[in-house]
Structures are given as structure tokens and as C-alpha cells.
Amino acid sequence: MDKHNLTTLKEFILMGITDLPELQAPLFVLFLIVYMISVVGNLGLIILTNIDAHLHIPMYFFLRHLSFTDLGYSTAVGPKMLVDFVAERPTISYSWCATQLTFFSVFIISEVFILSTMAYDRYVAICNPLLYTVIMSQALCHVLVAITYLYSVFLSLLTIIKIFASPFCQQNVIRHFYCDSLPLISLLCSDTHEIRLIVLIFSTFNLVSSLLIIIVSYILILVTILGMSSAESKYKAFSTCGSHLTAVMVFYGSLFFMYVQPKSSHSFDTDKVASVFYTLVIPMLNPMIYSFRNKEVKNALQRTWKMCAHILFKN
């Protein structure tokens, strides 16, 4: 096949979620609502955990960064997807494709390890409550988050540079609704074995290593809870983990379905279904999960609402 070098390839054509015209308008409305709920919910948690002094503890520090990553990768994909629903010819430029994939990769990898860091935080809080403030110091929390972001940027740039430094074939149609690594790799003319191996190894490492931290943390938490004599203490300990466990099961389930499946069953159609779920639906669900099941967040919302009402009424 003829090859286009990096200077002649100007844009990619995105196939989108569906090619059925009658579904374009309903899906646009649906995903616009989902994205707006996601933005309001995650921005609300970021602001709330910043302004309410009662939430200035490690648990909500990590929750704030979880909301930031949710907002980040959903925004990297959502607005462009919504524009493409009403565009006559959904395209994305070469440079914007690389930019979208970079930001999406950074935020999605960061979320994986922030979730595992939150599991470690719950382990320390339940298994070593007397040393919690000493172990989970402000300095350690900032270091853990900084390492997460730095690793995510390094890994994302490594993958993106490998992909976009390779020649693309004449075919420039991306069988997806955003620039993802696997559909892009399928358009390369050069040998893609090395790039596919890099994506497979690091995707598996990120998922398995972070999930292993979560599993080990919750095994230790379960052992500690079973050793408690008070039923009230057991319930309180379980309740502090419920929201995080729910978020973990939903997020990791969709990612494993996306990346860790046999090659014979791998399909871009199933990829798109999973991608819609974890790029738009999960960022919308996480604020609900952590708000509706968390008394401290509810109380903070009430305090903030009363403060705003008082200021408005006073003026």
C-alpha cells in the first residue's frame, strides 16, 4: 500500500459510535446529558473537597484527584464526540488526534493508580487507625499523586511517540469515536508488533499491579474487620469501603473487558461499547457513588448550601 509520511497526513476520519442517521440526534441528547452531569458532579466534588475544612483529610484528597482524572479523560473525548454527532464529515486533524490520545491516556492511567492509592488509604485507616495521620501524612499523599501523574505522562508519551513516529497507510479512517491506540495502530504501514507488545505489556501491568494492590489491601481490611468484636464497628468499617469498592468493580470491569480479551474475540464494535461506558458513564457515576453513600460529603453539601444561602440572603 502507498504510504503517507508524517507531513502529508493531515487528518483522520472518525467513524463514530453509529452510522445510523436516525440514532444521531437521540444519542447526541443522551450523551450531552451524561457529559453535563459528569462535569457538574466532578467539578462539584473538586470544589467541595477544597472549600470544606472537614474534608481536608487524605481520603478526600485522593477523591478530589479521582474527580479531576474523571473530568480530564471524559473531557478529552466527550466534547469532540458530541460535535461529531452533528458534523457532516466527522474528522480530526493529525495534531489534535495525537493531543487527544495523550490527554486521554494520561488521565485514564492516573485514575487506575489513584484508585489503588485510595485502597491503600482505606487499609491504613481501618488496620492502623492510631497511626493513620502519621502514615498518611500530607507529604506522602502529595508524593503518591505526583508519582502517579509523572508515570502516566511518561508512559503516555512513550506510546504516542511510538505510534505517531511510524508511517500511516493511505487508509486514514479510524474505526472508533475518538483517537485510541489500538484503532490507530491498525492504520500503520510498518511492522506493528513492537508497538502492540508495548501497549499489551503496559496495559496488563497497569491493570494487574494496581488491582493487586487493591485486592491485598481489602484482604487485610477484611481480616481486620472480621476480628472486630463490635457489630457497629464492623458496619462502620464496611461502609467506609463500600463506595470505593463499587467504583473499582465498575471501572476495572470495563477496562479488563476492553484490553484483556482474546485476540480472536477482539472487535472494534465491542471496544466502542466498553469505551462509551468508561469514557462517559463511569465519570458520571463516580460522583454519585461517593456522594449518595457518604454522610460526610452529604453534610459538607448541606453546610456549603447553607453558607451560600446565608450569603445570598444577607446581600
C-alpha positions as CSV (number, residue, x, y, z in Angstrom):
1,M,0.0,0.0,0.0
2,D,1.1,3.6,-0.6
3,K,2.4,5.3,2.5
4,H,1.9,8.9,3.6
5,N,4.7,10.3,5.7
6,L,4.0,12.5,8.7
7,T,4.0,15.7,6.8
8,T,1.4,14.7,4.2
9,L,-1.2,13.1,6.6
10,K,-3.4,16.0,7.6
11,E,-6.4,14.4,9.2
12,F,-8.3,11.2,10.3
13,I,-11.9,10.4,9.7
14,L,-13.7,9.1,12.7
15,M,-16.4,6.5,12.1
16,G,-18.2,7.4,15.4
17,I,-20.5,5.3,17.5
18,T,-23.1,4.5,14.8
19,D,-23.7,5.2,11.2
20,L,-27.5,5.1,11.5
21,P,-28.8,8.7,10.9
22,E,-32.0,8.1,13.0
23,L,-29.8,7.5,16.1
24,Q,-27.6,10.5,15.8
25,A,-30.0,13.0,17.4
26,P,-31.1,10.8,20.3
27,L,-27.5,9.7,21.1
28,F,-26.4,13.4,21.0
29,V,-29.0,14.4,23.5
30,L,-28.3,11.3,25.7
31,F,-24.5,11.8,25.8
32,L,-24.8,15.6,26.2
33,I,-26.9,15.0,29.4
34,V,-24.4,12.3,30.6
35,Y,-21.4,14.6,30.0
36,M,-23.0,17.6,31.7
37,I,-23.9,15.6,34.7
38,S,-20.4,14.3,34.8
39,V,-18.9,17.8,34.6
40,V,-21.2,19.2,37.3
41,G,-20.7,16.2,39.6
42,N,-16.9,16.1,39.3
43,L,-16.4,19.8,39.5
44,G,-18.7,19.9,42.5
45,L,-16.6,17.3,44.3
46,I,-13.4,19.1,43.4
47,I,-14.7,22.4,44.8
48,L,-16.4,20.9,47.8
49,T,-13.3,18.9,49.0
50,N,-11.3,22.1,48.6
51,I,-13.5,24.6,50.5
52,D,-14.9,22.4,53.3
53,A,-12.4,22.0,56.1
54,H,-14.0,18.8,57.3
55,L,-13.0,17.1,54.1
56,H,-9.3,18.1,54.3
57,I,-8.2,14.5,55.0
58,P,-6.3,12.0,52.8
59,M,-9.4,10.1,51.8
60,Y,-11.0,13.2,50.2
61,F,-7.6,14.5,48.9
62,F,-7.5,11.3,46.7
63,L,-11.2,11.6,45.9
64,R,-10.5,15.1,44.6
65,H,-7.9,13.8,42.2
66,L,-10.1,10.9,41.2
67,S,-12.7,13.5,40.2
68,F,-10.0,15.5,38.4
69,T,-9.0,12.5,36.3
70,D,-12.6,11.6,35.6
71,L,-13.2,15.1,34.4
72,G,-10.0,15.0,32.4
73,Y,-10.4,11.9,30.3
74,S,-14.2,12.5,29.8
75,T,-13.5,16.0,28.5
76,A,-10.7,14.7,26.3
77,V,-13.3,12.6,24.5
78,G,-16.8,13.9,25.2
79,P,-17.0,17.3,23.5
80,K,-15.4,16.1,20.3
81,M,-17.7,13.1,20.2
82,L,-20.7,15.5,20.6
83,V,-19.5,17.7,17.8
84,D,-19.1,14.8,15.5
85,F,-22.8,13.8,16.0
86,V,-23.9,17.0,14.2
87,A,-20.9,17.3,11.8
88,E,-21.4,16.3,8.1
89,R,-18.0,14.8,8.0
90,P,-16.5,13.9,11.4
91,T,-12.8,14.4,11.1
92,I,-9.9,15.2,13.5
93,S,-6.6,16.7,12.5
94,Y,-3.3,14.8,12.9
95,S,-2.1,17.0,15.7
96,W,-5.4,17.0,17.6
97,C,-5.6,13.3,17.3
98,A,-2.2,13.0,19.0
99,T,-3.2,15.6,21.6
100,Q,-6.5,13.8,22.4
101,L,-4.8,10.4,22.8
102,T,-2.1,12.0,25.0
103,F,-4.5,13.6,27.4
104,F,-6.9,10.6,27.5
105,S,-4.0,8.2,28.2
106,V,-2.6,10.4,31.0
107,F,-5.9,10.7,32.8
108,I,-7.0,7.1,32.4
109,I,-3.7,5.7,33.6
110,S,-3.7,8.2,36.5
111,E,-7.2,7.0,37.5
112,V,-6.1,3.4,37.7
113,F,-3.4,4.1,40.3
114,I,-5.4,6.7,42.2
115,L,-8.0,4.0,42.8
116,S,-5.3,1.7,44.1
117,T,-3.9,4.5,46.3
118,M,-7.4,5.0,47.7
119,A,-7.5,1.3,48.6
120,Y,-4.2,1.7,50.5
121,D,-5.6,4.7,52.3
122,R,-8.6,2.7,53.5
123,Y,-6.3,-0.1,54.6
124,V,-4.2,2.2,56.8
125,A,-7.4,3.9,58.2
126,I,-9.0,0.6,59.2
127,C,-6.0,-1.6,60.0
128,N,-3.8,1.1,61.6
129,P,-6.2,3.8,62.8
130,L,-3.9,5.1,65.6
131,L,-1.1,5.7,63.1
132,Y,-3.3,6.9,60.3
133,T,-2.4,10.6,60.5
134,V,1.3,9.7,60.8
135,I,1.5,7.2,57.9
136,M,-0.8,9.1,55.6
137,S,0.9,12.4,56.0
138,Q,0.3,15.3,53.7
139,A,3.8,14.9,52.2
140,L,3.2,11.2,51.4
141,C,-0.2,11.9,49.8
142,H,1.3,14.6,47.5
143,V,4.2,12.2,46.6
144,L,1.9,9.4,45.7
145,V,-0.2,11.6,43.5
146,A,2.9,13.2,41.9
147,I,4.4,9.8,41.1
148,T,1.1,8.7,39.6
149,Y,0.9,11.7,37.3
150,L,4.6,11.6,36.3
151,Y,4.4,7.9,35.5
152,S,1.2,8.4,33.5
153,V,2.8,11.2,31.4
154,F,5.9,9.2,30.8
155,L,4.0,6.1,29.6
156,S,1.5,8.0,27.5
157,L,4.3,10.0,25.7
158,L,6.2,6.7,25.1
159,T,3.2,5.1,23.4
160,I,2.1,8.2,21.5
161,I,5.6,8.9,20.1
162,K,6.0,5.3,19.0
163,I,2.6,5.4,17.2
164,F,3.0,8.8,15.5
165,A,6.6,8.4,14.6
166,S,5.6,5.4,12.4
167,P,4.3,5.9,8.8
168,F,0.5,5.7,8.3
169,C,-1.0,4.0,5.2
170,Q,-3.3,5.6,2.7
171,Q,-6.3,4.5,4.7
172,N,-7.0,7.1,7.4
173,V,-10.4,6.0,8.7
174,I,-10.4,5.4,12.5
175,R,-13.0,2.8,13.4
176,H,-13.8,4.5,16.7
177,F,-15.3,7.7,18.0
178,Y,-12.0,9.1,19.3
179,C,-8.3,8.6,18.8
180,D,-7.4,5.4,20.7
181,S,-4.2,3.5,20.4
182,L,-5.5,0.2,19.0
183,P,-7.5,1.7,16.1
184,L,-4.6,3.9,15.3
185,I,-2.1,1.1,15.3
186,S,-4.2,-0.8,12.8
187,L,-3.6,2.0,10.3
188,L,0.2,1.8,10.5
189,C,2.1,0.5,7.4
190,S,5.2,-0.5,9.3
191,D,5.6,-3.6,11.5
192,T,3.3,-3.0,14.5
193,H,4.5,-6.0,16.6
194,E,6.7,-3.9,18.9
195,I,4.0,-1.2,19.4
196,R,1.3,-3.7,20.1
197,L,3.6,-5.5,22.5
198,I,4.3,-2.3,24.4
199,V,0.6,-1.5,24.7
200,L,-0.2,-5.0,25.8
201,I,2.6,-5.2,28.4
202,F,2.0,-1.8,30.0
203,S,-1.8,-2.1,29.9
204,T,-1.6,-5.5,31.6
205,F,1.0,-4.3,34.1
206,N,-1.1,-1.2,35.0
207,L,-4.3,-3.2,35.5
208,V,-2.8,-6.2,37.3
209,S,-0.4,-4.2,39.5
210,S,-3.0,-1.7,40.6
211,L,-5.7,-4.3,41.1
212,L,-3.2,-6.4,43.1
213,I,-2.7,-3.5,45.5
214,I,-6.5,-3.2,45.8
215,I,-7.0,-6.9,46.4
216,V,-4.2,-7.2,49.0
217,S,-5.5,-4.1,50.8
218,Y,-9.0,-5.4,51.0
219,I,-8.0,-8.9,52.1
220,L,-6.1,-7.2,55.0
221,I,-9.1,-5.0,55.7
222,L,-11.5,-8.0,55.7
223,V,-9.3,-9.9,58.2
224,T,-9.2,-6.8,60.4
225,I,-13.0,-6.3,60.2
226,L,-13.7,-10.0,61.0
227,G,-11.6,-9.6,64.1
228,M,-13.7,-6.8,65.4
229,S,-16.0,-7.7,68.3
230,S,-18.5,-4.8,67.8
231,A,-21.1,-5.2,65.1
232,E,-21.3,-1.4,64.9
233,S,-17.6,-1.1,64.3
234,K,-17.8,-3.8,61.5
235,Y,-20.6,-1.9,59.8
236,K,-18.8,1.4,60.1
237,A,-15.6,-0.1,58.6
238,F,-17.6,-1.8,55.7
239,S,-19.5,1.4,55.0
240,T,-16.3,3.4,54.5
241,C,-15.2,1.0,51.8
242,G,-18.5,0.5,50.0
243,S,-18.2,3.5,47.7
244,H,-14.6,2.7,46.7
245,L,-15.4,-1.0,46.1
246,T,-18.3,-0.1,43.8
247,A,-16.2,2.3,41.8
248,V,-13.4,-0.2,41.5
249,M,-15.7,-3.0,40.2
250,V,-17.3,-0.8,37.6
251,F,-14.0,0.7,36.4
252,Y,-11.8,-2.3,36.3
253,G,-14.5,-4.5,34.9
254,S,-14.9,-2.3,31.8
255,L,-11.1,-1.9,31.4
256,F,-10.5,-5.6,31.6
257,F,-13.2,-6.2,29.0
258,M,-11.6,-3.6,26.8
259,Y,-7.9,-4.6,26.9
260,V,-7.6,-8.1,28.3
261,Q,-9.6,-10.2,26.0
262,P,-8.5,-13.0,23.5
263,K,-7.4,-11.7,20.1
264,S,-9.9,-13.9,18.4
265,S,-12.8,-12.2,20.1
266,H,-11.4,-8.7,19.9
267,S,-13.8,-6.4,18.0
268,F,-13.9,-2.7,17.4
269,D,-17.6,-2.8,18.0
270,T,-17.3,-4.3,21.5
271,D,-14.4,-1.8,22.1
272,K,-16.7,1.1,21.3
273,V,-19.4,-0.2,23.7
274,A,-16.8,-0.6,26.5
275,S,-15.2,2.8,25.6
276,V,-18.5,4.7,25.8
277,F,-19.1,3.2,29.3
278,Y,-15.7,4.1,30.8
279,T,-15.2,7.4,29.0
280,L,-18.6,8.9,29.7
281,V,-20.7,6.8,32.0
282,I,-18.2,6.0,34.8
283,P,-17.1,9.7,35.2
284,M,-20.8,10.4,35.7
285,L,-21.4,7.6,38.2
286,N,-18.4,8.2,40.4
287,P,-19.6,11.5,41.9
288,M,-23.0,9.8,42.6
289,I,-21.4,6.8,44.2
290,Y,-19.3,8.9,46.5
291,S,-22.0,11.4,47.3
292,F,-25.1,9.4,47.9
293,R,-23.4,6.8,50.1
294,N,-21.2,9.2,52.0
295,K,-22.5,11.0,55.1
296,E,-19.5,13.3,55.3
297,V,-20.0,14.5,51.7
298,K,-23.7,15.0,52.3
299,N,-23.0,17.0,55.4
300,A,-20.5,19.1,53.6
301,L,-23.0,19.8,50.8
302,Q,-25.5,20.9,53.4
303,R,-23.0,23.2,55.1
304,T,-22.0,24.7,51.8
305,W,-25.6,25.2,50.7
306,K,-26.4,26.9,54.0
307,M,-23.4,29.1,53.7
308,C,-24.3,30.1,50.1
309,A,-27.9,30.8,51.1
310,H,-26.8,32.9,54.0
311,I,-24.5,35.0,51.8
312,L,-27.2,35.5,49.2
313,F,-29.9,36.2,51.8
314,K,-27.6,38.7,53.6
315,N,-26.9,40.6,50.3
